[in-house]
Amino acid sequence: MRRFILLGGLIWAGVVLAAERPNVVILYTDDMGFGDVGANNPESKIPTPNFDRLAAEGMRFTDGHSSSGICTPSRFALLTGMHHWRRFHGITQSFTDSVFKPGDFTLAKMFKASGYNTAAIGKWHLGWGFDAIKRANARPVTVEQDGRKKKAYTPDAFDWSKPVPRGPLDQGFNYYFGDGTINFAPYCFMENDRVVEPPTVMMNTETFKTIPEGNWEFRPGPMVKGWDPYRVLPTLVDKAVEWIGKQDKENPFFLYLAFPSPHAPIIPNDEFRGTSQAGPYGDFVCETDAMAGRVLQALEKNGFSENTIVVFTADNGPEKYAFERYRKYGHWSSGHLRGLKRDVWEGGHRVPFVIKWPGRVQAGAVSDETVSQVDLAATFAAMLDYELKSDEAIDSYDLSPVLDGKVLNTPLRVATVQNTKPQVYALRKGDWVLIDAKSGTHSMPPEWYDEEMGYRRATTPGLLYNLKDDPEQKHNRYEEYPEKVEEMRALLQRYRSGKGCAPHAE
């Protein structure tokens, strides 16, 4: 039986007229752990009042997942309703091409076709067509950074006066403003398909203020003179607040706000330093929470709160700096879960996940249904009365029964696939998870950590855990349940061979 906590019940009235359709805002944080948020973890040493407020006003999922344990793949999966591993596994780098193909389904295209005004603000990290503005003779040069030699393009390699194709506007967004990716070139803001100010110098971390953690994350490349990474997060939120203020109640809107935080480099602004008990990272989470609060306040100020769905989630678990943070401050960003970013352990992809839906979801609801970010596509398609084709959002389940408070006798999803690295997959089915590899680890933990937590290296060719009895994934049951292993492995192979996970993809 699936646990579901609900205070009272509400009945969804079905699809409403276009003018009454709810607005949708997705708040997508970067490298934030399940246990960083107070609503998920009472022992968190990081105050998150705004994220906690969203949880108190909406439905909090205790078992919500990103598709991958890293950035680009999870973003792609959220926007397409299709698991990333059907196409790629890694992240886009500076100046690499778009991960999208012509004709791909995206949330933004669906909302736009349904009469919504659409905007993406913040971290894109899904590639652009920079080759269209690259000069014919441009070649990367070797630069030295932090004692390492790296290849990078110089500012004169591009004609910055030209529009850059294959970005957010090509994926259904009417408007885009962002920095692309805070730690990748080009270091400049982009608005729609053009740079706001052309880069003229090469990135130099010595020109920045002190970077408390993760200075090495900055990749070399073209930069606007005087670029200040500390201003990126506040500027993005300024733009989001400004954009919300320009909307009207007659036309619904969809805003995808992708924060570049608390991803390294860890750069909390001065007013947030010391606001947590978890060091600079904790302070950066506090700042991210405060920025989310500004967006919620803008919705209230402009009269949109009661007709706006707000989704809060993250692209993957916390970065490997979490080990030293735990030792120094006693705060484990993954909460009760094993693993971090990149891992196939639960901590790599089980993330904060809240849906606030006024008039539909009862405030304070908590569900332990296993859900995925790919499920947003089918859920919003049902709201819009948009009929998904068999090749659209093929891994997406409609969450309506869960949101409506129905107690399900069986899990909504037949199974959920997790993956970060090629050839390392996990399949979640009910309470069981099969890791079809010898280990779920990529972010190698120090010996002291494994010893303290009681983790032991397994010797079996795969791993099997019952998460109901063993949420920390300490007790490998692989050899005890060979029939379950084979059943789950067969289903995983079926999905990997091309079969969509979702019912409409059959």
C-alpha positions as CSV (number, residue, x, y, z in Angstrom):
1,M,0.0,0.0,0.0
2,R,1.4,3.4,-0.9
3,R,1.4,5.9,2.0
4,F,-0.4,9.2,1.3
5,I,-1.0,12.0,3.8
6,L,-3.8,14.4,2.9
7,L,-5.8,16.9,5.0
8,G,-9.2,16.9,3.4
9,G,-10.0,16.4,-0.3
10,L,-10.6,18.5,-3.4
11,I,-12.1,17.6,-6.7
12,W,-10.5,18.7,-9.9
13,A,-13.1,20.2,-12.2
14,G,-11.4,19.2,-15.4
15,V,-10.0,21.3,-18.2
16,V,-10.9,24.9,-17.8
17,L,-11.3,27.6,-20.4
18,A,-8.0,29.1,-21.8
19,A,-8.4,32.4,-20.0
20,E,-8.7,30.5,-16.7
21,R,-5.9,28.0,-17.2
22,P,-3.3,28.2,-14.4
23,N,0.1,29.7,-15.0
24,V,3.0,27.4,-14.4
25,V,6.4,28.3,-12.9
26,I,9.2,25.7,-12.5
27,L,11.9,26.6,-10.0
28,Y,14.8,24.4,-10.9
29,T,17.8,24.5,-8.5
30,D,21.3,23.1,-9.4
31,D,23.1,20.5,-7.4
32,M,20.8,20.7,-4.3
33,G,20.5,17.7,-2.0
34,F,17.3,16.1,-0.8
35,G,18.5,16.8,2.8
36,D,19.3,20.4,2.3
37,V,15.6,21.5,2.5
38,G,14.2,21.7,6.0
39,A,10.8,20.3,4.9
40,N,12.6,17.1,3.9
41,N,15.1,17.0,6.7
42,P,14.3,18.4,10.2
43,E,18.1,18.1,11.0
44,S,19.2,20.3,8.1
45,K,21.5,23.1,9.2
46,I,20.3,25.3,6.4
47,P,17.3,27.5,6.8
48,T,15.0,27.2,3.7
49,P,11.8,29.1,4.7
50,N,10.6,29.7,1.2
51,F,11.1,26.2,-0.1
52,D,9.5,25.0,3.2
53,R,6.6,27.3,2.6
54,L,6.0,25.8,-0.9
55,A,6.0,22.4,0.7
56,A,3.4,23.6,3.3
57,E,1.2,25.0,0.6
58,G,1.5,22.1,-1.9
59,M,2.4,18.5,-2.2
60,R,5.8,17.3,-1.1
61,F,7.2,14.2,-2.7
62,T,9.5,12.1,-0.6
63,D,10.5,9.9,-3.5
64,G,10.9,12.4,-6.5
65,H,13.7,11.9,-9.0
66,S,15.6,13.6,-11.7
67,S,16.5,11.5,-14.7
68,S,20.3,11.8,-14.3
69,G,22.8,12.5,-11.6
70,I,24.2,15.4,-13.6
71,C,23.0,18.7,-15.1
72,T,22.4,18.6,-18.9
73,P,20.7,15.2,-19.1
74,S,18.2,16.0,-16.3
75,R,17.2,19.3,-17.9
76,F,16.6,17.6,-21.2
77,A,14.5,14.9,-19.6
78,L,12.4,17.5,-17.6
79,L,11.7,19.5,-20.7
80,T,11.0,16.6,-23.1
81,G,9.3,14.0,-20.9
82,M,11.9,11.5,-22.3
83,H,14.8,10.0,-20.4
84,H,18.1,11.4,-21.4
85,W,19.8,8.1,-21.8
86,R,17.8,7.4,-24.9
87,R,20.0,10.0,-26.6
88,F,23.0,10.9,-24.6
89,H,24.6,10.8,-21.1
90,G,27.0,13.7,-20.7
91,I,26.9,17.5,-20.3
92,T,27.3,20.1,-22.9
93,Q,30.6,22.0,-22.8
94,S,31.4,25.6,-23.8
95,F,30.2,26.2,-27.4
96,T,28.9,22.7,-28.0
97,D,25.8,22.2,-30.1
98,S,22.2,21.8,-28.9
99,V,21.2,18.4,-27.6
100,F,17.8,18.8,-29.2
101,K,16.8,17.5,-32.6
102,P,14.4,19.3,-34.9
103,G,10.9,18.3,-34.1
104,D,11.5,17.3,-30.5
105,F,8.6,17.7,-28.1
106,T,9.2,20.1,-25.2
107,L,7.1,21.5,-22.4
108,A,7.6,25.0,-23.9
109,K,6.3,24.0,-27.3
110,M,3.3,22.4,-25.8
111,F,2.5,25.4,-23.6
112,K,3.1,27.8,-26.5
113,A,0.8,25.8,-28.8
114,S,-1.9,26.0,-26.0
115,G,-1.7,29.8,-26.0
116,Y,0.8,30.4,-23.2
117,N,3.4,33.0,-23.1
118,T,6.6,31.1,-22.4
119,A,10.0,32.2,-20.9
120,A,13.2,30.5,-19.9
121,I,15.4,32.5,-17.5
122,G,18.7,31.3,-16.0
123,K,21.0,28.3,-16.7
124,W,20.4,26.7,-20.1
125,H,23.2,24.2,-20.4
126,L,21.6,22.4,-23.3
127,G,23.8,23.7,-26.0
128,W,23.5,26.4,-28.7
129,G,24.5,26.8,-32.3
130,F,27.6,28.8,-31.7
131,D,29.2,27.4,-34.8
132,A,26.9,29.8,-36.8
133,I,28.8,32.8,-35.4
134,K,32.2,31.2,-35.2
135,R,34.7,32.7,-37.7
136,A,35.9,30.4,-40.4
137,N,39.6,30.4,-39.2
138,A,38.8,30.2,-35.5
139,R,40.8,27.6,-33.6
140,P,41.0,26.9,-29.8
141,V,44.3,28.0,-28.2
142,T,46.1,26.5,-25.2
143,V,45.7,28.5,-21.9
144,E,47.0,27.8,-18.5
145,Q,44.6,28.0,-15.6
146,D,45.2,26.9,-12.0
147,G,48.4,25.2,-13.1
148,R,46.7,23.2,-15.8
149,K,46.8,23.6,-19.6
150,K,43.4,23.7,-21.3
151,K,42.0,24.4,-24.7
152,A,39.7,27.4,-25.2
153,Y,38.4,29.8,-27.8
154,T,39.4,33.5,-27.6
155,P,36.9,36.4,-27.9
156,D,37.8,37.1,-31.5
157,A,36.9,33.6,-32.5
158,F,33.2,34.7,-32.8
159,D,31.2,37.4,-34.5
160,W,29.2,38.5,-31.4
161,S,27.0,40.8,-33.5
162,K,25.1,37.8,-35.0
163,P,22.2,35.9,-33.5
164,V,23.0,32.5,-32.0
165,P,20.5,29.8,-33.2
166,R,19.4,26.5,-31.6
167,G,18.9,28.0,-28.2
168,P,15.7,28.3,-26.0
169,L,13.8,30.2,-28.7
170,D,14.0,27.2,-31.0
171,Q,12.5,25.0,-28.2
172,G,9.3,26.9,-27.7
173,F,10.3,29.8,-25.5
174,N,9.1,33.2,-26.5
175,Y,11.8,34.8,-24.3
176,Y,15.1,33.9,-22.8
177,F,17.5,35.7,-20.5
178,G,20.5,34.0,-18.9
179,D,24.2,33.4,-18.6
180,G,24.0,30.0,-20.3
181,T,26.1,28.3,-17.6
182,I,27.7,30.2,-14.7
183,N,31.1,28.3,-14.9
184,F,31.4,27.9,-18.7
185,A,32.3,30.4,-21.4
186,P,31.1,32.6,-22.8
187,Y,30.9,34.7,-19.6
188,C,28.2,37.1,-20.6
189,F,24.4,37.5,-20.4
190,M,22.3,36.4,-23.4
191,E,18.9,37.8,-24.2
192,N,16.8,35.8,-26.6
193,D,19.4,34.7,-29.2
194,R,22.0,37.5,-28.8
195,V,24.7,38.4,-26.3
196,V,23.8,41.5,-24.3
197,E,27.4,42.7,-24.3
198,P,30.2,41.1,-26.3
199,P,33.1,39.3,-24.5
200,T,36.4,41.1,-25.1
201,V,38.8,39.4,-22.7
202,M,39.6,35.9,-21.5
203,M,38.2,34.6,-18.2
204,N,40.5,35.3,-15.3
205,T,39.5,34.1,-11.8
206,E,42.0,36.6,-10.3
207,T,39.7,39.4,-11.3
208,F,36.8,37.9,-9.2
209,K,36.1,38.3,-5.6
210,T,37.2,35.5,-3.3
211,I,35.6,32.2,-4.3
212,P,35.0,30.2,-1.1
213,E,34.6,26.8,-2.8
214,G,35.0,25.3,-6.2
215,N,37.2,28.0,-7.9
216,W,38.4,25.3,-10.4
217,E,34.9,25.0,-11.8
218,F,35.4,28.0,-14.0
219,R,36.3,26.9,-17.5
220,P,38.5,29.2,-19.6
221,G,37.1,31.2,-22.5
222,P,35.7,34.6,-23.6
223,M,34.4,37.0,-20.9
224,V,32.9,40.4,-20.7
225,K,35.4,42.8,-19.1
226,G,34.5,43.3,-15.4
227,W,32.3,40.2,-15.3
228,D,31.2,39.5,-11.7
229,P,29.8,35.9,-11.1
230,Y,28.4,37.1,-7.8
231,R,25.8,39.2,-9.8
232,V,24.6,36.4,-11.9
233,L,22.0,34.9,-9.5
234,P,20.5,38.2,-8.4
235,T,20.4,39.5,-12.0
236,L,18.5,36.4,-13.2
237,V,15.9,36.8,-10.5
238,D,15.6,40.5,-11.3
239,K,14.7,39.5,-14.8
240,A,12.3,36.9,-13.7
241,V,10.5,39.3,-11.4
242,E,10.4,41.9,-14.2
243,W,9.0,39.4,-16.7
244,I,6.3,38.3,-14.2
245,G,5.3,41.9,-13.8
246,K,4.7,42.2,-17.5
247,Q,2.2,39.4,-17.7
248,D,-1.6,39.9,-17.6
249,K,-4.4,37.7,-16.2
250,E,-6.0,37.3,-19.6
251,N,-3.1,35.2,-21.0
252,P,-1.6,32.3,-19.1
253,F,2.2,32.0,-18.8
254,F,4.9,29.3,-18.4
255,L,8.2,30.3,-16.7
256,Y,11.1,27.9,-16.5
257,L,13.5,29.5,-14.0
258,A,16.7,27.5,-13.8
259,F,18.9,28.8,-10.9
260,P,22.7,28.4,-11.4
261,S,22.9,27.7,-7.6
262,P,24.0,26.1,-5.3
263,H,26.2,24.6,-8.0
264,A,29.9,25.3,-7.6
265,P,31.6,27.7,-7.7
266,I,30.1,28.4,-4.3
267,I,29.6,32.2,-4.3
268,P,27.0,33.4,-1.7
269,N,26.7,37.2,-1.7
270,D,27.9,39.1,1.4
271,E,24.4,39.5,3.0
272,F,24.0,35.7,3.0
273,R,27.3,34.7,4.5
274,G,26.9,33.1,7.9
275,T,23.1,32.6,7.4
276,S,23.5,28.8,7.7
277,Q,25.4,26.4,9.9
278,A,26.7,24.5,6.9
279,G,29.4,26.8,5.6
280,P,29.5,28.7,2.3
281,Y,27.5,26.0,0.5
282,G,24.8,26.3,3.1
283,D,24.8,30.1,2.8
284,F,24.5,29.7,-1.0
285,V,21.4,27.5,-0.5
286,C,20.0,30.2,1.8
287,E,20.5,32.7,-1.0
288,T,18.9,30.4,-3.5
289,D,15.9,30.0,-1.2
290,A,15.7,33.8,-0.8
291,M,15.8,34.3,-4.5
292,A,12.9,31.8,-4.8
293,G,11.1,33.9,-2.2
294,R,11.4,36.9,-4.4
295,V,9.7,35.1,-7.3
296,L,6.9,33.9,-5.0
297,Q,6.5,37.5,-3.8
298,A,6.3,38.7,-7.4
299,L,3.5,36.2,-8.1
300,E,1.6,37.5,-5.1
301,K,2.2,41.2,-5.8
302,N,0.9,40.8,-9.4
303,G,-2.1,38.8,-8.3
304,F,-1.0,35.5,-9.8
305,S,-0.5,33.3,-6.7
306,E,-4.0,31.7,-6.6
307,N,-3.8,30.7,-10.3
308,T,-0.2,29.6,-10.6
309,I,1.2,26.1,-10.3
310,V,4.7,26.2,-8.8
311,V,7.0,23.3,-9.2
312,F,10.2,23.2,-7.1
313,T,12.8,20.6,-7.8
314,A,16.5,20.1,-8.6
315,D,18.6,18.6,-11.4
316,N,20.5,16.2,-9.3
317,G,22.1,15.6,-5.9
318,P,24.8,17.6,-4.2
319,E,28.4,17.8,-5.4
320,K,31.3,15.8,-3.8
321,Y,32.2,18.8,-1.5
322,A,29.5,17.3,0.7
323,F,31.9,14.9,2.3
324,E,34.1,17.6,3.9
325,R,30.9,19.6,4.7
326,Y,29.6,16.7,6.6
327,R,32.9,16.2,8.5
328,K,33.2,19.9,9.3
329,Y,29.7,21.0,9.9
330,G,27.7,17.7,10.6
331,H,25.4,18.4,7.7
332,W,24.8,15.7,5.1
333,S,23.2,17.2,2.0
334,S,21.6,13.9,0.9
335,G,19.7,13.6,4.2
336,H,19.1,9.9,5.0
337,L,20.2,8.8,1.5
338,R,23.4,7.2,0.2
339,G,25.3,8.9,-2.6
340,L,25.9,12.3,-4.3
341,K,25.9,13.9,-7.7
342,R,26.8,11.5,-10.5
343,D,26.0,8.4,-8.4
344,V,23.3,5.9,-9.2
345,W,22.7,5.6,-5.4
346,E,19.5,7.4,-4.3
347,G,21.3,10.5,-3.2
348,G,22.5,11.2,-6.8
349,H,19.0,11.6,-8.2
350,R,16.4,11.6,-5.5
351,V,15.9,15.4,-5.1
352,P,13.6,18.0,-3.5
353,F,10.2,17.8,-5.4
354,V,7.2,19.9,-4.6
355,I,4.1,20.8,-6.6
356,K,1.9,23.7,-5.4
357,W,-1.4,23.7,-7.3
358,P,-4.0,26.0,-5.8
359,G,-7.5,24.7,-6.1
360,R,-6.3,21.2,-6.8
361,V,-3.6,20.0,-4.4
362,Q,-4.4,20.2,-0.7
363,A,-1.9,22.3,1.2
364,G,0.4,20.2,3.4
365,A,0.0,17.0,1.4
366,V,2.9,14.5,1.4
367,S,3.2,11.6,-1.0
368,D,5.8,8.8,-1.1
369,E,4.8,7.8,-4.6
370,T,7.8,7.3,-6.8
371,V,7.7,10.1,-9.4
372,S,10.1,11.6,-11.9
373,Q,10.6,14.9,-13.5
374,V,9.8,13.4,-16.8
375,D,6.2,13.1,-15.4
376,L,5.6,16.8,-15.6
377,A,5.0,16.6,-19.4
378,A,2.1,14.1,-19.2
379,T,0.7,15.9,-16.2
380,F,0.5,19.3,-17.8
381,A,-0.6,17.7,-21.1
382,A,-3.7,16.4,-19.2
383,M,-4.3,19.8,-17.8
384,L,-4.1,21.4,-21.2
385,D,-6.2,18.7,-22.9
386,Y,-3.2,18.1,-25.1
387,E,-3.1,14.6,-26.6
388,L,0.5,13.3,-26.5
389,K,1.5,11.4,-29.6
390,S,3.0,7.9,-29.1
391,D,6.5,9.4,-29.8
392,E,6.1,12.4,-27.5
393,A,7.2,12.4,-23.8
394,I,7.5,8.6,-24.0
395,D,8.6,8.1,-20.4
396,S,6.1,10.5,-18.8
397,Y,3.2,9.5,-16.5
398,D,0.3,11.7,-15.7
399,L,0.5,12.4,-11.9
400,S,-3.2,13.5,-11.7
401,P,-4.3,10.5,-9.5
402,V,-1.6,11.3,-7.0
403,L,-2.3,15.1,-7.1
404,D,-6.0,14.4,-6.6
405,G,-5.3,12.5,-3.4
406,K,-6.2,9.1,-4.6
407,V,-4.8,6.2,-2.6
408,L,-3.3,3.8,-5.1
409,N,-3.1,0.1,-4.4
410,T,-0.2,-0.3,-6.8
411,P,2.5,2.2,-7.8
412,L,1.6,4.8,-10.5
413,R,4.7,4.1,-12.5
414,V,5.4,0.5,-13.5
415,A,9.1,1.3,-13.0
416,T,11.6,4.2,-13.0
417,V,15.0,4.1,-14.7
418,Q,18.0,6.0,-13.3
419,N,21.3,6.6,-15.1
420,T,24.3,8.9,-15.2
421,K,27.2,7.0,-16.8
422,P,26.9,4.8,-19.9
423,Q,26.3,1.2,-19.0
424,V,25.4,1.9,-15.4
425,Y,21.7,1.8,-14.9
426,A,19.3,1.4,-12.0
427,L,15.7,0.3,-12.2
428,R,13.2,1.1,-9.4
429,K,10.1,-1.1,-9.2
430,G,7.9,-0.7,-6.2
431,D,10.1,-0.9,-3.1
432,W,12.9,-2.5,-4.9
433,V,15.8,-1.0,-6.8
434,L,18.2,-3.0,-9.0
435,I,21.6,-1.4,-9.8
436,D,22.8,-3.3,-12.9
437,A,26.4,-2.7,-12.1
438,K,28.9,-3.7,-9.4
439,S,28.6,-0.3,-7.7
440,G,26.4,2.8,-7.7
441,T,29.4,5.1,-6.9
442,H,31.0,7.7,-9.1
443,S,31.8,10.3,-6.5
444,M,34.2,8.2,-4.5
445,P,33.7,8.6,-0.8
446,P,36.7,8.9,1.6
447,E,37.4,5.7,3.7
448,W,36.4,7.5,6.9
449,Y,33.0,8.2,5.5
450,D,32.2,4.7,4.4
451,E,33.5,3.4,7.8
452,E,31.4,5.8,9.7
453,M,28.2,5.0,7.7
454,G,28.8,1.3,7.7
455,Y,29.0,0.9,3.9
456,R,30.7,-2.1,2.5
457,R,31.9,-2.8,-1.1
458,A,29.8,-5.5,-2.7
459,T,31.2,-8.4,-4.6
460,T,28.1,-9.4,-6.7
461,P,27.8,-8.4,-10.4
462,G,24.8,-6.3,-9.5
463,L,23.0,-4.8,-6.5
464,L,19.5,-5.2,-5.2
465,Y,18.0,-3.2,-2.3
466,N,14.6,-3.0,-0.7
467,L,14.3,0.8,-0.1
468,K,11.3,0.4,2.3
469,D,13.4,-1.6,4.7
470,D,16.8,-0.2,3.8
471,P,16.5,3.4,2.5
472,E,20.3,3.9,3.1
473,Q,21.1,1.0,0.7
474,K,23.4,-0.9,3.1
475,H,22.1,-4.4,2.7
476,N,22.6,-5.9,-0.8
477,R,19.9,-8.6,-1.5
478,Y,21.2,-9.6,-4.9
479,E,22.0,-13.2,-4.1
480,E,18.9,-13.7,-2.0
481,Y,16.4,-12.9,-4.7
482,P,17.7,-14.1,-8.1
483,E,14.2,-14.3,-9.6
484,K,13.5,-10.6,-8.8
485,V,16.9,-9.7,-10.2
486,E,16.1,-11.4,-13.5
487,E,12.6,-10.0,-13.7
488,M,13.8,-6.4,-13.1
489,R,16.8,-6.8,-15.4
490,A,14.5,-8.0,-18.2
491,L,12.3,-4.9,-17.8
492,L,15.3,-2.7,-17.8
493,Q,16.5,-4.2,-21.0
494,R,13.1,-3.7,-22.5
495,Y,13.2,0.0,-21.8
496,R,16.8,0.3,-22.9
497,S,16.0,-1.4,-26.2
498,G,13.6,1.5,-27.1
499,K,10.3,0.7,-25.3
500,G,8.8,3.9,-23.8
501,C,8.1,3.7,-20.1
502,A,4.8,5.6,-20.3
503,P,1.4,4.0,-21.1
504,H,0.7,6.2,-24.1
505,A,4.0,5.2,-25.7
506,E,2.9,1.6,-26.1
